[in-house]
Amino acid sequence: MTRYQKQSRVLAAVDCIIFGFDGQQLKLLLIKRGFEPEKGNWSLMGGFIQAAEGPDEAASRILKSLTGLDGVYLEQLATFGSPDRDPIERTISIAYFALIDILKYEKQLTDEYHAEWFPLNKLPRLIFDHEQMVMAAREKLRYKAALHPILFELLPEKFTLPQLQILYESMYDTKFDKRNFARKVLSTKLLIKQSDKDKSGSKRGAFYYKLDLKNYEADFQAFLNIIPNAHLLR
């Protein structure tokens, strides 16, 4: 087989930035690295791309090995290729972010990787350039969530408007006016009001809503500008 001459070997890997929401906090799923360098320190879930697979296939395989899940929201973020990002060997990593409802899938997480959910604003030190990956993923998610209803991927099938507001406030590190937020969300026509209520927070309770999947898929632009100037929120 003919090979490219005078070229150095470069490994290709993927890393998965896995976001989750437990109803109160936006969180990130981390694992304890099982080998040197940085053995025992906190890391994103990742691995090398195998010879017979592409980056998307590798990311789906790695995500499934940790969560046991197929079909979760997974999107390619960016490529990280600083020559010194891995002290062992030159490795380029293609980063992906995934969105998971923590309460729905918590029991499916494998114990093999010692995975743990951390609040996004209280992360431990991460290996290599993983902190940079997380920051990039959060900025991308903030931008997309201001234009599209992408954060619904983090919610259970039924949810309340207060839960939805908490999710958006967690994403943007800010507070929204309750009435104005509810008005904007309901104006998208993406929510179907249910007859039952969540009364865990008060006697009066809050009505549950479901996402109108038909409209969600047909009109992904419905959240356009629901979070104005999202790029300015930090």
ABEGO torsion letter per residue (X at the ends): XBBBBGBBBBBBBBBBBBBBBAGABBBBBBBBBABOBGBGBBBBBBEBBBAABBAAAAAAAAAAAAAGBBGBBBBBABBBABAAABAABBBBBBBBBBBBBAAAAAAABBAAAGBBBBBAABBBBBBEAAAAAAAAAAAAAAAAAAABAAAAAABBABBBAAAAAAAAAAAAGBBBBAAAAAAAAAAAGABBBBABBBAAABAAEBBBBBBBAAAAAABAAAABGABBGAAABX
